[in-house]
Every structure is written in structure tokens, then in C-alpha cells.
């Protein structure tokens, strides 16, 4: 398949096709939609709310948001390790 054709198909698929289908994770602080972002799809710099460090372009990470209606507006990009360890940090240790 030509690169031009592949790019067009990728655009047609939208967010779900490029990054896969999210999954629901249940944690002590509630249910969260979580979507893994591969390094090749990470095209912006984000700030992780767990460690307050940058997630650089090309770095694999994840995006999460509360699993309730309207929770998409609270979507945040996390380092994978920061997401897994956020509950252990305790209050005041995370900006989220």
C-alpha cells in the first residue's frame, strides 16, 4: 500500500483507529477510561500530572479520563509508570 493511501485510511479511522480502543480500569478512586498511546502516535509534548515532568514527542504513554458522562473533558496524558503508581503517592502528590 502506498504511503499516501495508508495516510488517507488512517485519517478516515480517526482517533480510535490510530490509537486502538480504550479500556475501562477500576481503581480505588473510580472507573477510568484508559487508552495506550504508542510512541509513533505521540506528536505533542504533554506534562504528566503524576510527576510534573514532560512526556516528550515520540514517547509511549497513556491517556486517561473518568468513566462518567462528561469525563472526557478531564482527559490527561500520563507516563505509564506514573499512572500505575498514582494511588501509592497519597494525597497532595499528584496534580490530578
Rosetta constraint file for C-alpha pairs under 8 A:
AtomPair CA 1 CA 5 HARMONIC 6.52 0.50
AtomPair CA 1 CA 6 HARMONIC 6.45 0.50
AtomPair CA 2 CA 6 HARMONIC 6.22 0.50
AtomPair CA 3 CA 7 HARMONIC 6.04 0.50
AtomPair CA 4 CA 8 HARMONIC 6.26 0.50
AtomPair CA 5 CA 9 HARMONIC 6.26 0.50
AtomPair CA 6 CA 10 HARMONIC 6.10 0.50
AtomPair CA 7 CA 11 HARMONIC 6.25 0.50
AtomPair CA 8 CA 12 HARMONIC 6.31 0.50
AtomPair CA 9 CA 13 HARMONIC 6.38 0.50
AtomPair CA 10 CA 14 HARMONIC 6.79 0.50
AtomPair CA 10 CA 17 HARMONIC 7.03 0.50
AtomPair CA 10 CA 18 HARMONIC 6.50 0.50
AtomPair CA 13 CA 17 HARMONIC 4.69 0.50
AtomPair CA 13 CA 18 HARMONIC 6.79 0.50
AtomPair CA 14 CA 18 HARMONIC 6.40 0.50
AtomPair CA 15 CA 19 HARMONIC 6.06 0.50
AtomPair CA 15 CA 20 HARMONIC 7.78 0.50
AtomPair CA 16 CA 20 HARMONIC 5.05 0.50
AtomPair CA 16 CA 21 HARMONIC 5.59 0.50
AtomPair CA 16 CA 22 HARMONIC 7.99 0.50
AtomPair CA 17 CA 21 HARMONIC 7.58 0.50
AtomPair CA 18 CA 41 HARMONIC 7.63 0.50
AtomPair CA 19 CA 35 HARMONIC 7.33 0.50
AtomPair CA 19 CA 36 HARMONIC 6.93 0.50
AtomPair CA 19 CA 37 HARMONIC 5.97 0.50
AtomPair CA 19 CA 38 HARMONIC 7.37 0.50
AtomPair CA 19 CA 41 HARMONIC 7.48 0.50
AtomPair CA 20 CA 35 HARMONIC 7.34 0.50
AtomPair CA 20 CA 36 HARMONIC 7.66 0.50
AtomPair CA 21 CA 35 HARMONIC 6.90 0.50
AtomPair CA 22 CA 33 HARMONIC 6.26 0.50
AtomPair CA 22 CA 34 HARMONIC 5.37 0.50
AtomPair CA 22 CA 35 HARMONIC 4.39 0.50
AtomPair CA 22 CA 36 HARMONIC 7.36 0.50
AtomPair CA 23 CA 33 HARMONIC 5.66 0.50
AtomPair CA 23 CA 34 HARMONIC 5.38 0.50
AtomPair CA 23 CA 35 HARMONIC 6.50 0.50
AtomPair CA 24 CA 31 HARMONIC 6.54 0.50
AtomPair CA 24 CA 32 HARMONIC 5.49 0.50
AtomPair CA 24 CA 33 HARMONIC 4.59 0.50
AtomPair CA 24 CA 34 HARMONIC 6.11 0.50
AtomPair CA 24 CA 67 HARMONIC 7.41 0.50
AtomPair CA 25 CA 31 HARMONIC 5.64 0.50
AtomPair CA 25 CA 32 HARMONIC 5.23 0.50
AtomPair CA 25 CA 33 HARMONIC 6.41 0.50
AtomPair CA 25 CA 34 HARMONIC 6.85 0.50
AtomPair CA 26 CA 30 HARMONIC 5.87 0.50
AtomPair CA 26 CA 31 HARMONIC 4.40 0.50
AtomPair CA 26 CA 32 HARMONIC 6.34 0.50
AtomPair CA 27 CA 31 HARMONIC 6.06 0.50
AtomPair CA 27 CA 32 HARMONIC 7.62 0.50
AtomPair CA 28 CA 87 HARMONIC 7.88 0.50
AtomPair CA 30 CA 66 HARMONIC 7.51 0.50
AtomPair CA 30 CA 67 HARMONIC 7.95 0.50
AtomPair CA 31 CA 66 HARMONIC 6.26 0.50
AtomPair CA 31 CA 67 HARMONIC 5.38 0.50
AtomPair CA 32 CA 64 HARMONIC 6.35 0.50
AtomPair CA 32 CA 65 HARMONIC 5.59 0.50
AtomPair CA 32 CA 66 HARMONIC 4.56 0.50
AtomPair CA 32 CA 67 HARMONIC 4.76 0.50
AtomPair CA 33 CA 64 HARMONIC 5.45 0.50
AtomPair CA 33 CA 65 HARMONIC 5.42 0.50
AtomPair CA 33 CA 66 HARMONIC 6.16 0.50
AtomPair CA 33 CA 67 HARMONIC 5.47 0.50
AtomPair CA 34 CA 62 HARMONIC 6.77 0.50
AtomPair CA 34 CA 63 HARMONIC 5.72 0.50
AtomPair CA 34 CA 64 HARMONIC 4.46 0.50
AtomPair CA 34 CA 65 HARMONIC 6.87 0.50
AtomPair CA 35 CA 62 HARMONIC 5.55 0.50
AtomPair CA 35 CA 63 HARMONIC 5.24 0.50
AtomPair CA 35 CA 64 HARMONIC 6.43 0.50
AtomPair CA 36 CA 60 HARMONIC 7.68 0.50
AtomPair CA 36 CA 61 HARMONIC 6.18 0.50
AtomPair CA 36 CA 62 HARMONIC 4.38 0.50
AtomPair CA 36 CA 63 HARMONIC 6.50 0.50
AtomPair CA 37 CA 41 HARMONIC 6.41 0.50
AtomPair CA 37 CA 42 HARMONIC 6.63 0.50
AtomPair CA 37 CA 60 HARMONIC 5.58 0.50
AtomPair CA 37 CA 61 HARMONIC 5.32 0.50
AtomPair CA 37 CA 62 HARMONIC 5.28 0.50
AtomPair CA 37 CA 63 HARMONIC 7.23 0.50
AtomPair CA 38 CA 42 HARMONIC 6.61 0.50
AtomPair CA 38 CA 58 HARMONIC 7.86 0.50
AtomPair CA 38 CA 59 HARMONIC 7.27 0.50
AtomPair CA 38 CA 60 HARMONIC 4.62 0.50
AtomPair CA 38 CA 61 HARMONIC 6.81 0.50
AtomPair CA 39 CA 57 HARMONIC 7.60 0.50
AtomPair CA 39 CA 58 HARMONIC 4.28 0.50
AtomPair CA 39 CA 59 HARMONIC 4.50 0.50
AtomPair CA 39 CA 60 HARMONIC 4.07 0.50
AtomPair CA 39 CA 61 HARMONIC 7.46 0.50
AtomPair CA 40 CA 58 HARMONIC 5.45 0.50
AtomPair CA 40 CA 59 HARMONIC 7.69 0.50
AtomPair CA 40 CA 60 HARMONIC 7.77 0.50
AtomPair CA 41 CA 58 HARMONIC 6.95 0.50
AtomPair CA 42 CA 56 HARMONIC 7.93 0.50
AtomPair CA 42 CA 57 HARMONIC 5.47 0.50
AtomPair CA 42 CA 58 HARMONIC 4.95 0.50
AtomPair CA 42 CA 59 HARMONIC 6.26 0.50
AtomPair CA 42 CA 60 HARMONIC 6.83 0.50
AtomPair CA 43 CA 57 HARMONIC 5.11 0.50
AtomPair CA 43 CA 58 HARMONIC 6.30 0.50
AtomPair CA 44 CA 56 HARMONIC 7.08 0.50
AtomPair CA 44 CA 57 HARMONIC 5.27 0.50
AtomPair CA 45 CA 54 HARMONIC 6.58 0.50
AtomPair CA 45 CA 55 HARMONIC 5.66 0.50
AtomPair CA 45 CA 56 HARMONIC 4.92 0.50
AtomPair CA 45 CA 57 HARMONIC 5.45 0.50
AtomPair CA 46 CA 54 HARMONIC 5.66 0.50
AtomPair CA 46 CA 55 HARMONIC 5.05 0.50
AtomPair CA 46 CA 56 HARMONIC 6.83 0.50
AtomPair CA 46 CA 77 HARMONIC 6.56 0.50
AtomPair CA 47 CA 52 HARMONIC 5.89 0.50
AtomPair CA 47 CA 53 HARMONIC 5.61 0.50
AtomPair CA 47 CA 54 HARMONIC 4.49 0.50
AtomPair CA 47 CA 55 HARMONIC 5.80 0.50
AtomPair CA 47 CA 77 HARMONIC 7.13 0.50
AtomPair CA 47 CA 78 HARMONIC 7.68 0.50
AtomPair CA 48 CA 52 HARMONIC 5.12 0.50
AtomPair CA 48 CA 53 HARMONIC 5.65 0.50
AtomPair CA 48 CA 54 HARMONIC 6.15 0.50
AtomPair CA 48 CA 55 HARMONIC 6.44 0.50
AtomPair CA 48 CA 76 HARMONIC 7.62 0.50
AtomPair CA 48 CA 77 HARMONIC 5.92 0.50
AtomPair CA 48 CA 78 HARMONIC 4.75 0.50
AtomPair CA 48 CA 79 HARMONIC 6.26 0.50
AtomPair CA 48 CA 82 HARMONIC 7.90 0.50
AtomPair CA 49 CA 53 HARMONIC 7.91 0.50
AtomPair CA 49 CA 76 HARMONIC 7.45 0.50
AtomPair CA 49 CA 77 HARMONIC 7.61 0.50
AtomPair CA 49 CA 78 HARMONIC 6.61 0.50
AtomPair CA 49 CA 94 HARMONIC 5.97 0.50
AtomPair CA 49 CA 95 HARMONIC 5.03 0.50
AtomPair CA 49 CA 96 HARMONIC 5.70 0.50
AtomPair CA 50 CA 78 HARMONIC 6.93 0.50
AtomPair CA 50 CA 79 HARMONIC 7.83 0.50
AtomPair CA 50 CA 82 HARMONIC 5.38 0.50
AtomPair CA 50 CA 83 HARMONIC 6.98 0.50
AtomPair CA 50 CA 86 HARMONIC 6.41 0.50
AtomPair CA 50 CA 93 HARMONIC 7.37 0.50
AtomPair CA 50 CA 94 HARMONIC 4.86 0.50
AtomPair CA 50 CA 95 HARMONIC 6.48 0.50
AtomPair CA 50 CA 96 HARMONIC 7.28 0.50
AtomPair CA 51 CA 82 HARMONIC 6.81 0.50
AtomPair CA 51 CA 94 HARMONIC 7.05 0.50
AtomPair CA 52 CA 95 HARMONIC 7.71 0.50
AtomPair CA 55 CA 59 HARMONIC 6.48 0.50
AtomPair CA 55 CA 61 HARMONIC 7.63 0.50
AtomPair CA 55 CA 78 HARMONIC 7.63 0.50
AtomPair CA 55 CA 79 HARMONIC 6.85 0.50
AtomPair CA 60 CA 79 HARMONIC 7.80 0.50
AtomPair CA 61 CA 77 HARMONIC 7.06 0.50
AtomPair CA 61 CA 78 HARMONIC 5.99 0.50
AtomPair CA 61 CA 79 HARMONIC 4.99 0.50
AtomPair CA 61 CA 80 HARMONIC 5.35 0.50
AtomPair CA 62 CA 77 HARMONIC 5.73 0.50
AtomPair CA 62 CA 78 HARMONIC 5.44 0.50
AtomPair CA 62 CA 79 HARMONIC 6.49 0.50
AtomPair CA 62 CA 80 HARMONIC 6.04 0.50
AtomPair CA 63 CA 75 HARMONIC 6.60 0.50
AtomPair CA 63 CA 76 HARMONIC 5.51 0.50
AtomPair CA 63 CA 77 HARMONIC 4.41 0.50
AtomPair CA 63 CA 78 HARMONIC 6.12 0.50
AtomPair CA 64 CA 75 HARMONIC 5.51 0.50
AtomPair CA 64 CA 76 HARMONIC 5.55 0.50
AtomPair CA 64 CA 77 HARMONIC 6.60 0.50
AtomPair CA 64 CA 78 HARMONIC 7.62 0.50
AtomPair CA 65 CA 71 HARMONIC 5.93 0.50
AtomPair CA 65 CA 72 HARMONIC 5.76 0.50
AtomPair CA 65 CA 73 HARMONIC 7.72 0.50
AtomPair CA 65 CA 74 HARMONIC 5.59 0.50
AtomPair CA 65 CA 75 HARMONIC 4.39 0.50
AtomPair CA 65 CA 76 HARMONIC 6.46 0.50
AtomPair CA 66 CA 71 HARMONIC 4.93 0.50
AtomPair CA 66 CA 72 HARMONIC 7.02 0.50
AtomPair CA 66 CA 74 HARMONIC 7.06 0.50
AtomPair CA 66 CA 75 HARMONIC 7.65 0.50
AtomPair CA 67 CA 71 HARMONIC 6.16 0.50
AtomPair CA 71 CA 75 HARMONIC 7.29 0.50
AtomPair CA 78 CA 82 HARMONIC 6.40 0.50
AtomPair CA 78 CA 83 HARMONIC 5.91 0.50
AtomPair CA 79 CA 83 HARMONIC 6.29 0.50
AtomPair CA 80 CA 84 HARMONIC 6.41 0.50
AtomPair CA 81 CA 85 HARMONIC 6.16 0.50
AtomPair CA 82 CA 86 HARMONIC 5.75 0.50
AtomPair CA 85 CA 89 HARMONIC 6.77 0.50
AtomPair CA 86 CA 90 HARMONIC 7.49 0.50
AtomPair CA 86 CA 94 HARMONIC 7.13 0.50
AtomPair CA 89 CA 93 HARMONIC 5.68 0.50
AtomPair CA 89 CA 94 HARMONIC 7.36 0.50
AtomPair CA 90 CA 94 HARMONIC 7.94 0.50
